[in-house]
């Protein structure tokens, strides 16, 4: 199945309130352009340099999402054009994003990454820390960032029950954070293997790569 058909199939299954982020990391611009020509406008990358290169080569109505772990010293390279940063897991990182956004006279939308998986390798904040951050005076002084929701990555497992529990944990954290800021609207959870379950658990944004572009090629 080609990229255009895969996109159509996935889009046809999605409720209208769910945004599809096409995860295009490691894929060539030609593949992204096929998705673009099929109507896809939201692309997710996990390396800033790769995203910058693609942004320079591609149409400017694309919304670029940074879905990987963000190093503070690289924020400046994407601050001018990034549409949404999924993986914000500290106030330090938010301050840097705010600083770089200010230079470009814009506000950058961010999601707080909440740790819901049992694996140690996954980044993210504890729900309590996220609540403290949103309530803090330091955060309220940052005028060039906007927290629009939460993001989480489930454990890499075939145990559907465990994944469901972790998705429900993210949804519950989102509801708690909404008591502090009721403008939060995005729950970014669910990938190629589990996005249907994620949507059932309340996801409003799914990050799908291999189901659109095929398996990844890490050798290039």
N, CA and C atoms as a LAMMPS dump frame, in Angstrom:
ITEM: TIMESTEP
0
ITEM: NUMBER OF ATOMS
660
ITEM: BOX BOUNDS ff ff ff
-5.0000000000000000e+02 5.0000000000000000e+02
-5.0000000000000000e+02 5.0000000000000000e+02
-5.0000000000000000e+02 5.0000000000000000e+02
ITEM: ATOMS id mol type element x y z
1 1 1 N 0.85 -1.196 0
2 1 2 C 0 0 0
3 1 3 C 0.887 1.248 0
4 2 1 N 0.498 2.255 -0.765
5 2 2 C 1.354 3.443 -0.811
6 2 3 C 0.962 4.473 0.248
7 3 1 N 1.754 5.519 0.342
8 3 2 C 1.572 6.53 1.389
9 3 3 C 0.197 7.186 1.292
10 4 1 N -0.208 7.537 0.075
11 4 2 C -1.496 8.213 -0.117
12 4 3 C -2.648 7.33 0.371
13 5 1 N -2.63 6.069 -0.013
14 5 2 C -3.703 5.148 0.397
15 5 3 C -3.695 4.938 1.905
16 6 1 N -2.509 4.771 2.476
17 6 2 C -2.402 4.573 3.928
18 6 3 C -2.984 5.765 4.686
19 7 1 N -2.634 6.96 4.233
20 7 2 C -3.147 8.184 4.867
21 7 3 C -4.666 8.247 4.792
22 8 1 N -5.199 7.947 3.613
23 8 2 C -6.662 7.993 3.435
24 8 3 C -7.343 7.002 4.351
25 9 1 N -6.767 5.789 4.439
26 9 2 C -7.354 4.758 5.299
27 9 3 C -7.382 5.179 6.758
28 10 1 N -6.257 5.719 7.23
29 10 2 C -6.177 6.13 8.641
30 10 3 C -7.104 7.319 8.897
31 11 1 N -7.048 8.324 8.021
32 11 2 C -7.873 9.526 8.198
33 11 3 C -9.355 9.187 8.23
34 12 1 N -9.742 8.209 7.425
35 12 2 C -11.168 7.824 7.36
36 12 3 C -11.652 7.24 8.685
37 13 1 N -10.724 6.679 9.459
38 13 2 C -11.114 6.063 10.743
39 13 3 C -11.161 7.063 11.897
40 14 1 N -10.588 8.239 11.694
41 14 2 C -10.409 9.156 12.826
42 14 3 C -11.639 10.022 13.081
43 15 1 N -12.029 10.155 14.341
44 15 2 C -13.078 11.128 14.689
45 15 3 C -12.586 12.547 14.354
46 16 1 N -13.502 13.455 14.152
47 16 2 C -13.138 14.806 13.694
48 16 3 C -12.295 15.577 14.716
49 17 1 N -12.369 15.202 15.995
50 17 2 C -11.62 15.955 17.026
51 17 3 C -10.191 15.454 17.199
52 18 1 N -9.789 14.458 16.411
53 18 2 C -8.445 13.889 16.566
54 18 3 C -7.528 14.363 15.439
55 19 1 N -6.386 14.936 15.822
56 19 2 C -5.384 15.403 14.853
57 19 3 C -4.385 14.286 14.575
58 20 1 N -4.101 14.068 13.3
59 20 2 C -3.114 13.063 12.9
60 20 3 C -1.774 13.742 12.639
61 21 1 N -0.761 13.37 13.425
62 21 2 C 0.602 13.838 13.197
63 21 3 C 1.332 12.736 12.423
64 22 1 N 1.747 13.049 11.199
65 22 2 C 2.488 12.073 10.404
66 22 3 C 3.948 12.09 10.839
67 23 1 N 4.379 11.011 11.481
68 23 2 C 5.745 10.951 12.015
69 23 3 C 6.699 10.575 10.882
70 24 1 N 7.464 11.57 10.459
71 24 2 C 8.234 11.457 9.21
72 24 3 C 9.736 11.333 9.446
73 25 1 N 10.149 11.054 10.681
74 25 2 C 11.582 10.957 10.99
75 25 3 C 12.245 9.871 10.147
76 26 1 N 13.416 10.154 9.698
77 26 2 C 14.263 9.296 8.844
78 26 3 C 13.739 9.143 7.415
79 27 1 N 12.577 9.715 7.11
80 27 2 C 12.009 9.554 5.769
81 27 3 C 12.458 10.69 4.855
82 28 1 N 12.676 10.4 3.562
83 28 2 C 13.109 11.447 2.632
84 28 3 C 11.994 12.437 2.325
85 29 1 N 12.378 13.624 1.884
86 29 2 C 11.411 14.674 1.548
87 29 3 C 10.406 14.184 0.502
88 30 1 N 10.838 13.324 -0.424
89 30 2 C 9.921 12.821 -1.451
90 30 3 C 8.73 12.086 -0.824
91 31 1 N 8.987 11.323 0.248
92 31 2 C 7.892 10.635 0.945
93 31 3 C 6.962 11.644 1.625
94 32 1 N 7.573 12.641 2.254
95 32 2 C 6.767 13.665 2.937
96 32 3 C 5.925 14.43 1.924
97 33 1 N 6.491 14.69 0.754
98 33 2 C 5.742 15.426 -0.275
99 33 3 C 4.573 14.602 -0.802
100 34 1 N 4.738 13.282 -0.829
101 34 2 C 3.607 12.452 -1.243
102 34 3 C 2.46 12.583 -0.229
103 35 1 N 2.828 12.574 1.051
104 35 2 C 1.82 12.75 2.105
105 35 3 C 1.199 14.15 2.021
106 36 1 N 2.057 15.144 1.773
107 36 2 C 1.588 16.533 1.639
108 36 3 C 0.579 16.644 0.493
109 37 1 N 0.921 16.041 -0.626
110 37 2 C 0.04 16.116 -1.798
111 37 3 C -1.261 15.359 -1.59
112 38 1 N -1.253 14.45 -0.617
113 38 2 C -2.489 13.731 -0.269
114 38 3 C -3.304 14.503 0.766
115 39 1 N -2.787 15.691 1.153
116 39 2 C -3.553 16.55 2.062
117 39 3 C -3.026 16.65 3.484
118 40 1 N -1.958 15.919 3.806
119 40 2 C -1.422 15.956 5.172
120 40 3 C -0.626 17.249 5.389
121 41 1 N -0.906 17.93 6.502
122 41 2 C -0.21 19.194 6.779
123 41 3 C 0.534 19.202 8.109
124 42 1 N 0.364 18.165 8.921
125 42 2 C 1.017 18.128 10.23
126 42 3 C 2.041 16.993 10.242
127 43 1 N 3.311 17.358 10.427
128 43 2 C 4.386 16.375 10.411
129 43 3 C 5.167 16.417 11.718
130 44 1 N 5.578 15.236 12.194
131 44 2 C 6.325 15.152 13.446
132 44 3 C 7.724 14.621 13.216
133 45 1 N 8.708 15.297 13.784
134 45 2 C 10.109 14.878 13.686
135 45 3 C 10.671 14.753 15.098
136 46 1 N 11.702 13.907 15.255
137 46 2 C 12.279 13.788 16.598
138 46 3 C 13.72 14.289 16.676
139 47 1 N 14.247 14.777 15.558
140 47 2 C 15.57 15.412 15.588
141 47 3 C 15.446 16.812 14.987
142 48 1 N 15.922 17.8 15.725
143 48 2 C 15.717 19.189 15.321
144 48 3 C 16.406 19.495 13.995
145 49 1 N 17.635 19.032 13.823
146 49 2 C 18.364 19.348 12.583
147 49 3 C 17.667 18.786 11.348
148 50 1 N 17.174 17.556 11.481
149 50 2 C 16.459 16.941 10.358
150 50 3 C 15.188 17.724 10.024
151 51 1 N 14.509 18.176 11.071
152 51 2 C 13.287 18.953 10.867
153 51 3 C 13.593 20.303 10.207
154 52 1 N 14.667 20.947 10.639
155 52 2 C 15.068 22.24 10.046
156 52 3 C 15.35 22.072 8.552
157 53 1 N 16.087 21.017 8.209
158 53 2 C 16.406 20.76 6.797
159 53 3 C 15.145 20.553 5.968
160 54 1 N 14.216 19.781 6.498
161 54 2 C 12.974 19.507 5.763
162 54 3 C 12.107 20.76 5.654
163 55 1 N 12.077 21.533 6.738
164 55 2 C 11.302 22.782 6.731
165 55 3 C 11.786 23.712 5.623
166 56 1 N 13.106 23.758 5.448
167 56 2 C 13.675 24.645 4.42
168 56 3 C 13.288 24.206 3.012
169 57 1 N 13.104 22.898 2.816
170 57 2 C 12.839 22.371 1.478
171 57 3 C 11.356 22.265 1.132
172 58 1 N 10.499 22.385 2.13
173 58 2 C 9.092 22.052 1.903
174 58 3 C 8.162 23.255 2.02
175 59 1 N 6.889 23.095 1.562
176 59 2 C 5.934 24.211 1.594
177 59 3 C 5.777 24.78 3.002
178 60 1 N 5.471 26.06 3.046
179 60 2 C 5.478 26.756 4.338
180 60 3 C 4.13 26.711 5.071
181 61 1 N 3.152 25.995 4.524
182 61 2 C 1.884 25.873 5.273
183 61 3 C 1.873 24.604 6.129
184 62 1 N 3.024 23.948 6.231
185 62 2 C 3.124 22.744 7.061
186 62 3 C 3.263 23.138 8.531
187 63 1 N 2.589 22.387 9.389
188 63 2 C 2.782 22.546 10.838
189 63 3 C 3.796 21.489 11.273
190 64 1 N 4.917 21.954 11.796
191 64 2 C 5.962 21.032 12.251
192 64 3 C 5.84 20.805 13.75
193 65 1 N 5.804 19.535 14.142
194 65 2 C 5.743 19.169 15.555
195 65 3 C 7.05 18.494 15.946
196 66 1 N 7.626 18.943 17.053
197 66 2 C 8.825 18.297 17.592
198 66 3 C 8.355 17.258 18.604
199 67 1 N 8.54 15.965 18.262
200 67 2 C 7.985 14.921 19.126
201 67 3 C 9.055 14.192 19.941
202 68 1 N 10.321 14.477 19.667
203 68 2 C 11.4 13.8 20.392
204 68 3 C 11.839 14.581 21.621
205 69 1 N 12.838 14.032 22.303
206 69 2 C 13.399 14.711 23.468
207 69 3 C 14.144 15.967 22.99
208 70 1 N 13.916 17.074 23.67
209 70 2 C 14.482 18.362 23.236
210 70 3 C 15.685 18.756 24.085
211 71 1 N 16.803 18.999 23.394
212 71 2 C 17.979 19.538 24.093
213 71 3 C 17.888 21.059 24.086
214 72 1 N 18.115 21.649 25.245
215 72 2 C 17.914 23.097 25.37
216 72 3 C 18.76 23.895 24.378
217 73 1 N 20.003 23.437 24.13
218 73 2 C 20.892 24.225 23.27
219 73 3 C 20.476 24.189 21.791
220 74 1 N 19.458 23.38 21.464
221 74 2 C 19.036 23.308 20.064
222 74 3 C 17.693 23.989 19.796
223 75 1 N 17.067 24.484 20.854
224 75 2 C 15.747 25.117 20.696
225 75 3 C 15.81 26.265 19.688
226 76 1 N 16.926 27.011 19.7
227 76 2 C 17.034 28.213 18.851
228 76 3 C 16.879 27.905 17.358
229 77 1 N 17.235 26.679 16.962
230 77 2 C 17.192 26.35 15.535
231 77 3 C 15.762 26.18 15.013
232 78 1 N 14.824 25.864 15.91
233 78 2 C 13.445 25.634 15.444
234 78 3 C 12.458 26.706 15.914
235 79 1 N 12.947 27.641 16.735
236 79 2 C 12.036 28.596 17.38
237 79 3 C 11.243 29.451 16.387
238 80 1 N 11.82 29.66 15.222
239 80 2 C 11.173 30.554 14.253
240 80 3 C 9.93 29.948 13.616
241 81 1 N 9.895 28.607 13.512
242 81 2 C 8.801 28.013 12.746
243 81 3 C 8.024 26.899 13.447
244 82 1 N 8.531 26.377 14.559
245 82 2 C 7.893 25.202 15.162
246 82 3 C 6.445 25.517 15.552
247 83 1 N 5.573 24.531 15.321
248 83 2 C 4.163 24.729 15.61
249 83 3 C 3.78 24.201 16.997
250 84 1 N 4.357 23.052 17.367
251 84 2 C 4.055 22.466 18.673
252 84 3 C 5.234 21.61 19.129
253 85 1 N 5.623 21.771 20.402
254 85 2 C 6.681 20.945 20.991
255 85 3 C 6.016 19.972 21.968
256 86 1 N 6.108 18.673 21.679
257 86 2 C 5.397 17.666 22.475
258 86 3 C 6.109 17.323 23.769
259 87 1 N 7.458 17.351 23.75
260 87 2 C 8.19 16.732 24.849
261 87 3 C 8.756 17.673 25.884
262 88 1 N 7.954 18.559 26.435
263 88 2 C 8.475 19.489 27.45
264 88 3 C 8.376 18.835 28.824
265 89 1 N 9.543 18.641 29.462
266 89 2 C 9.518 17.923 30.737
267 89 3 C 10.214 18.663 31.871
268 90 1 N 10.432 19.966 31.709
269 90 2 C 11.029 20.732 32.818
270 90 3 C 10.782 22.227 32.627
271 91 1 N 10.829 22.956 33.746
272 91 2 C 10.694 24.406 33.699
273 91 3 C 11.9 25.029 33.001
274 92 1 N 13.07 24.415 33.194
275 92 2 C 14.287 24.913 32.533
276 92 3 C 14.115 24.953 31.024
277 93 1 N 13.567 23.857 30.466
278 93 2 C 13.351 23.777 29.026
279 93 3 C 12.316 24.814 28.586
280 94 1 N 11.262 24.969 29.368
281 94 2 C 10.232 25.97 29.042
282 94 3 C 10.825 27.375 28.999
283 95 1 N 11.711 27.674 29.942
284 95 2 C 12.34 29.007 29.986
285 95 3 C 13.16 29.256 28.719
286 96 1 N 13.861 28.224 28.251
287 96 2 C 14.665 28.362 27.042
288 96 3 C 13.764 28.552 25.818
289 97 1 N 12.678 27.791 25.752
290 97 2 C 11.731 27.934 24.636
291 97 3 C 11.143 29.341 24.642
292 98 1 N 10.812 29.824 25.843
293 98 2 C 10.255 31.175 25.982
294 98 3 C 11.248 32.233 25.488
295 99 1 N 12.502 32.055 25.882
296 99 2 C 13.565 33.003 25.494
297 99 3 C 13.724 33.065 23.972
298 100 1 N 13.746 31.891 23.341
299 100 2 C 13.945 31.843 21.889
300 100 3 C 12.696 32.315 21.137
301 101 1 N 11.521 32.022 21.681
302 101 2 C 10.263 32.468 21.05
303 101 3 C 10.184 33.992 21.066
304 102 1 N 10.644 34.564 22.159
305 102 2 C 10.612 36.019 22.315
306 102 3 C 11.445 36.704 21.232
307 103 1 N 12.583 36.105 20.881
308 103 2 C 13.448 36.679 19.837
309 103 3 C 12.732 36.774 18.498
310 104 1 N 11.794 35.864 18.287
311 104 2 C 11.047 35.858 17.017
312 104 3 C 9.654 36.468 17.182
313 105 1 N 9.431 37.076 18.348
314 105 2 C 8.17 37.747 18.621
315 105 3 C 6.979 36.827 18.394
316 106 1 N 7.069 35.625 18.918
317 106 2 C 5.955 34.696 18.774
318 106 3 C 5.757 33.882 20.048
319 107 1 N 4.623 33.228 20.136
320 107 2 C 4.339 32.336 21.257
321 107 3 C 4.404 30.906 20.739
322 108 1 N 5.14 30.059 21.421
323 108 2 C 5.27 28.663 20.994
324 108 3 C 4.397 27.766 21.872
325 109 1 N 3.568 26.978 21.213
326 109 2 C 2.708 26.035 21.93
327 109 3 C 3.505 24.8 22.345
328 110 1 N 3.244 24.331 23.565
329 110 2 C 3.98 23.192 24.116
330 110 3 C 3.012 22.244 24.823
331 111 1 N 3.41 20.971 24.858
332 111 2 C 2.708 19.978 25.662
333 111 3 C 3.64 19.529 26.779
334 112 1 N 3.085 19.313 27.96
335 112 2 C 3.891 18.768 29.049
336 112 3 C 3.956 17.256 28.878
337 113 1 N 5.165 16.72 28.819
338 113 2 C 5.317 15.273 28.683
339 113 3 C 5.219 14.635 30.056
340 114 1 N 4.214 13.789 30.225
341 114 2 C 3.976 13.112 31.497
342 114 3 C 4.495 11.68 31.403
343 115 1 N 5.22 11.262 32.431
344 115 2 C 5.759 9.891 32.424
345 115 3 C 4.661 8.924 32.841
346 116 1 N 4.191 8.12 31.879
347 116 2 C 3.135 7.152 32.199
348 116 3 C 3.639 5.715 32.072
349 117 1 N 4.78 5.528 31.386
350 117 2 C 5.306 4.18 31.173
351 117 3 C 6.155 3.731 32.359
352 118 1 N 6.274 2.412 32.499
353 118 2 C 7.099 1.871 33.58
354 118 3 C 8.575 1.863 33.202
355 119 1 N 8.851 1.922 31.895
356 119 2 C 10.25 1.861 31.451
357 119 3 C 11.035 3.083 31.924
358 120 1 N 12.271 2.861 32.347
359 120 2 C 13.114 3.96 32.815
360 120 3 C 13.553 4.87 31.676
361 121 1 N 13.54 4.329 30.459
362 121 2 C 14.105 5.098 29.339
363 121 3 C 13.204 6.245 28.871
364 122 1 N 11.934 6.195 29.254
365 122 2 C 11.006 7.221 28.783
366 122 3 C 11.16 8.512 29.601
367 123 1 N 11.214 9.635 28.907
368 123 2 C 11.292 10.926 29.602
369 123 3 C 9.895 11.32 30.087
370 124 1 N 9.843 12.361 30.894
371 124 2 C 8.539 12.869 31.301
372 124 3 C 8.526 13.332 32.742
373 125 1 N 7.502 14.099 33.06
374 125 2 C 7.336 14.637 34.405
375 125 3 C 6.352 13.782 35.183
376 126 1 N 6.491 13.8 36.482
377 126 2 C 5.492 13.191 37.344
378 126 3 C 4.27 14.127 37.348
379 127 1 N 3.038 13.582 37.374
380 127 2 C 1.843 14.447 37.381
381 127 3 C 1.885 15.549 38.44
382 128 1 N 2.414 15.223 39.636
383 128 2 C 2.495 16.228 40.712
384 128 3 C 3.399 17.389 40.313
385 129 1 N 4.529 17.067 39.659
386 129 2 C 5.457 18.116 39.211
387 129 3 C 4.804 18.993 38.139
388 130 1 N 4.015 18.365 37.284
389 130 2 C 3.327 19.13 36.233
390 130 3 C 2.341 20.114 36.856
391 131 1 N 1.639 19.663 37.895
392 131 2 C 0.687 20.551 38.584
393 131 3 C 1.417 21.725 39.233
394 132 1 N 2.548 21.405 39.876
395 132 2 C 3.325 22.467 40.537
396 132 3 C 3.841 23.472 39.516
397 133 1 N 4.303 22.953 38.376
398 133 2 C 4.822 23.843 37.324
399 133 3 C 3.735 24.812 36.845
400 134 1 N 2.568 24.262 36.512
401 134 2 C 1.48 25.106 35.985
402 134 3 C 1.018 26.15 36.995
403 135 1 N 1.143 25.823 38.272
404 135 2 C 0.683 26.745 39.325
405 135 3 C 1.758 27.741 39.742
406 136 1 N 2.973 27.543 39.265
407 136 2 C 4.089 28.328 39.793
408 136 3 C 4.134 29.753 39.238
409 137 1 N 4.696 30.625 40.048
410 137 2 C 4.847 32.024 39.646
411 137 3 C 5.855 32.142 38.498
412 138 1 N 6.9 31.308 38.569
413 138 2 C 7.921 31.332 37.504
414 138 3 C 7.305 31.051 36.139
415 139 1 N 6.401 30.078 36.104
416 139 2 C 5.751 29.748 34.836
417 139 3 C 4.858 30.896 34.361
418 140 1 N 4.16 31.528 35.302
419 140 2 C 3.23 32.601 34.924
420 140 3 C 3.953 33.804 34.311
421 141 1 N 5.258 33.889 34.562
422 141 2 C 6.031 35.013 34.009
423 141 3 C 6.486 34.76 32.564
424 142 1 N 6.328 33.535 32.094
425 142 2 C 6.754 33.205 30.725
426 142 3 C 5.646 33.572 29.741
427 143 1 N 5.858 34.641 29.012
428 143 2 C 4.791 35.182 28.156
429 143 3 C 4.834 34.654 26.719
430 144 1 N 5.901 33.94 26.356
431 144 2 C 6.044 33.506 24.96
432 144 3 C 5.932 31.995 24.782
433 145 1 N 5.421 31.334 25.818
434 145 2 C 5.089 29.914 25.677
435 145 3 C 3.651 29.71 26.143
436 146 1 N 2.997 28.732 25.541
437 146 2 C 1.638 28.396 25.948
438 146 3 C 1.542 26.877 26.094
439 147 1 N 1.135 26.432 27.279
440 147 2 C 0.919 24.995 27.472
441 147 3 C -0.495 24.688 26.997
442 148 1 N -0.596 23.821 25.98
443 148 2 C -1.918 23.55 25.396
444 148 3 C -2.428 22.148 25.725
445 149 1 N -1.616 21.361 26.445
446 149 2 C -2.073 20.024 26.8
447 149 3 C -0.94 19.148 27.287
448 150 1 N -1.128 17.832 27.146
449 150 2 C -0.159 16.859 27.656
450 150 3 C 0.195 15.838 26.588
451 151 1 N 1.335 15.175 26.768
452 151 2 C 1.763 14.11 25.876
453 151 3 C 2.287 12.962 26.735
454 152 1 N 2.076 11.753 26.253
455 152 2 C 2.614 10.601 26.98
456 152 3 C 2.923 9.451 26.045
457 153 1 N 3.884 8.626 26.45
458 153 2 C 4.242 7.441 25.68
459 153 3 C 4.056 6.214 26.552
460 154 1 N 3.233 5.282 26.064
461 154 2 C 2.97 4.065 26.827
462 154 3 C 4.173 3.127 26.762
463 155 1 N 4.193 2.18 27.671
464 155 2 C 5.227 1.147 27.675
465 155 3 C 5.181 0.361 26.363
466 156 1 N 6.335 -0.012 25.873
467 156 2 C 6.416 -0.816 24.653
468 156 3 C 6.141 -2.27 25.031
469 157 1 N 4.888 -2.69 24.907
470 157 2 C 4.483 -4.026 25.346
471 157 3 C 3.272 -4.487 24.544
472 158 1 N 3.045 -5.786 24.529
473 158 2 C 1.847 -6.332 23.877
474 158 3 C 0.678 -6.41 24.856
475 159 1 N 0.923 -6.046 26.092
476 159 2 C -0.113 -6.125 27.133
477 159 3 C -1.073 -4.937 27.003
478 160 1 N -2.182 -5.185 26.313
479 160 2 C -3.157 -4.102 26.041
480 160 3 C -3.706 -3.492 27.319
481 161 1 N -3.905 -4.351 28.333
482 161 2 C -4.44 -3.846 29.61
483 161 3 C -3.503 -2.808 30.223
484 162 1 N -2.206 -3.092 30.173
485 162 2 C -1.229 -2.155 30.742
486 162 3 C -1.226 -0.839 29.965
487 163 1 N -1.244 -0.949 28.645
488 163 2 C -1.255 0.262 27.808
489 163 3 C -2.502 1.093 28.107
490 164 1 N -3.626 0.411 28.233
491 164 2 C -4.888 1.114 28.534
492 164 3 C -4.808 1.841 29.869
493 165 1 N -4.22 1.171 30.876
494 165 2 C -4.065 1.805 32.194
495 165 3 C -3.202 3.064 32.091
496 166 1 N -2.129 2.977 31.284
497 166 2 C -1.229 4.124 31.155
498 166 3 C -1.895 5.267 30.404
499 167 1 N -2.66 4.942 29.377
500 167 2 C -3.417 5.984 28.658
501 167 3 C -4.439 6.648 29.591
502 168 1 N -5.103 5.824 30.406
503 168 2 C -6.089 6.38 31.342
504 168 3 C -5.43 7.28 32.379
505 169 1 N -4.199 6.933 32.74
506 169 2 C -3.434 7.756 33.682
507 169 3 C -3.162 9.14 33.075
508 170 1 N -2.833 9.159 31.777
509 170 2 C -2.568 10.439 31.114
510 170 3 C -3.847 11.268 31.032
511 171 1 N -4.958 10.615 30.707
512 171 2 C -6.244 11.318 30.626
513 171 3 C -6.609 11.899 31.984
514 172 1 N -6.383 11.135 33.057
515 172 2 C -6.687 11.612 34.415
516 172 3 C -5.793 12.797 34.793
517 173 1 N -4.525 12.729 34.406
518 173 2 C -3.596 13.836 34.667
519 173 3 C -4.059 15.083 33.924
520 174 1 N -4.467 14.909 32.679
521 174 2 C -4.991 16.025 31.876
522 174 3 C -6.174 16.689 32.587
523 175 1 N -7.093 15.88 33.073
524 175 2 C -8.282 16.43 33.761
525 175 3 C -7.877 17.182 35.026
526 176 1 N -6.875 16.652 35.743
527 176 2 C -6.389 17.349 36.945
528 176 3 C -5.767 18.694 36.591
529 177 1 N -4.963 18.697 35.534
530 177 2 C -4.297 19.942 35.129
531 177 3 C -5.312 20.966 34.617
532 178 1 N -6.397 20.476 34.075
533 178 2 C -7.453 21.399 33.597
534 178 3 C -8.106 22.158 34.753
535 179 1 N -8.001 21.633 35.958
536 179 2 C -8.551 22.372 37.101
537 179 3 C -7.694 23.596 37.407
538 180 1 N -6.441 23.562 36.935
539 180 2 C -5.541 24.719 37.094
540 180 3 C -5.667 25.642 35.881
541 181 1 N -5.767 25.036 34.69
542 181 2 C -5.868 25.816 33.447
543 181 3 C -6.874 25.144 32.516
544 182 1 N -8.093 25.711 32.475
545 182 2 C -9.145 25.038 31.702
546 182 3 C -9.04 25.28 30.19
547 183 1 N -7.964 25.96 29.756
548 183 2 C -7.789 26.147 28.31
549 183 3 C -7.033 24.972 27.668
550 184 1 N -6.525 24.054 28.504
551 184 2 C -5.823 22.881 27.969
552 184 3 C -6.785 22.068 27.11
553 185 1 N -6.32 21.644 25.93
554 185 2 C -7.229 20.897 25.067
555 185 3 C -6.627 19.669 24.398
556 186 1 N -5.302 19.523 24.411
557 186 2 C -4.665 18.448 23.651
558 186 3 C -4.164 17.316 24.539
559 187 1 N -4.523 16.1 24.161
560 187 2 C -3.936 14.908 24.771
561 187 3 C -3.265 14.139 23.639
562 188 1 N -1.936 14.218 23.587
563 188 2 C -1.174 13.558 22.527
564 188 3 C -0.731 12.181 23.017
565 189 1 N -1.446 11.164 22.565
566 189 2 C -1.058 9.792 22.912
567 189 3 C -1.575 8.835 21.852
568 190 1 N -0.81 7.766 21.651
569 190 2 C -1.191 6.789 20.648
570 190 3 C -0.277 6.87 19.443
571 191 1 N 0.219 5.691 19.01
572 191 2 C 1.092 5.615 17.838
573 191 3 C 0.556 4.525 16.903
574 192 1 N 1.344 4.133 15.919
575 192 2 C 0.836 3.207 14.902
576 192 3 C 0.138 1.979 15.486
577 193 1 N 0.739 1.378 16.516
578 193 2 C 0.206 0.124 17.025
579 193 3 C -0.976 0.241 17.962
580 194 1 N -1.193 1.43 18.539
581 194 2 C -2.207 1.516 19.601
582 194 3 C -3.085 2.774 19.522
583 195 1 N -3.102 3.435 18.36
584 195 2 C -3.84 4.716 18.329
585 195 3 C -5.349 4.553 18.504
586 196 1 N -5.886 3.405 18.073
587 196 2 C -7.328 3.186 18.229
588 196 3 C -7.695 3.126 19.708
589 197 1 N -6.875 2.397 20.463
590 197 2 C -7.065 2.303 21.915
591 197 3 C -6.879 3.68 22.564
592 198 1 N -5.876 4.429 22.092
593 198 2 C -5.611 5.765 22.645
594 198 3 C -6.818 6.69 22.454
595 199 1 N -7.424 6.613 21.266
596 199 2 C -8.591 7.451 20.985
597 199 3 C -9.746 7.067 21.911
598 200 1 N -9.931 5.753 22.115
599 200 2 C -10.974 5.279 23.041
600 200 3 C -10.735 5.81 24.453
601 201 1 N -9.461 6.017 24.8
602 201 2 C -9.106 6.503 26.146
603 201 3 C -9.064 8.034 26.222
604 202 1 N -9.387 8.723 25.138
605 202 2 C -9.491 10.182 25.196
606 202 3 C -8.455 10.977 24.427
607 203 1 N -7.612 10.31 23.644
608 203 2 C -6.592 11.042 22.876
609 203 3 C -7.229 11.999 21.873
610 204 1 N -6.599 13.17 21.709
611 204 2 C -7.055 14.117 20.68
612 204 3 C -5.987 14.318 19.607
613 205 1 N -4.841 13.633 19.766
614 205 2 C -3.747 13.782 18.803
615 205 3 C -2.937 12.488 18.791
616 206 1 N -2.807 11.879 17.587
617 206 2 C -2.048 10.636 17.495
618 206 3 C -0.814 10.846 16.628
619 207 1 N 0.24 10.095 16.952
620 207 2 C 1.52 10.238 16.271
621 207 3 C 1.799 8.955 15.501
622 208 1 N 1.58 8.986 14.193
623 208 2 C 1.627 7.754 13.398
624 208 3 C 2.711 7.834 12.33
625 209 1 N 3.634 6.871 12.358
626 209 2 C 4.735 6.853 11.399
627 209 3 C 4.684 5.668 10.465
628 210 1 N 5.005 4.481 11
629 210 2 C 5.161 3.301 10.138
630 210 3 C 3.87 2.911 9.429
631 211 1 N 2.711 3.186 10.017
632 211 2 C 1.451 2.847 9.341
633 211 3 C 1.204 3.731 8.122
634 212 1 N 1.904 4.863 8.042
635 212 2 C 1.791 5.747 6.877
636 212 3 C 2.952 5.514 5.92
637 213 1 N 4.171 5.57 6.449
638 213 2 C 5.379 5.59 5.605
639 213 3 C 6.062 4.231 5.462
640 214 1 N 5.54 3.21 6.177
641 214 2 C 6.247 1.937 6.185
642 214 3 C 7.325 1.946 7.269
643 215 1 N 8.033 0.833 7.407
644 215 2 C 9.024 0.748 8.487
645 215 3 C 10.167 1.724 8.26
646 216 1 N 10.798 2.112 9.36
647 216 2 C 11.819 3.16 9.298
648 216 3 C 13.146 2.658 8.791
649 217 1 N 13.855 3.534 8.136
650 217 2 C 15.204 3.199 7.663
651 217 3 C 16.197 4.043 8.444
652 218 1 N 16.896 3.407 9.393
653 218 2 C 17.833 4.165 10.239
654 218 3 C 19.228 4.242 9.666
655 219 1 N 19.436 3.618 8.522
656 219 2 C 20.817 3.59 7.996
657 219 3 C 21.163 4.833 7.211
658 220 1 N 20.157 5.628 6.806
659 220 2 C 20.498 6.787 5.955
660 220 3 C 20.898 7.995 6.797
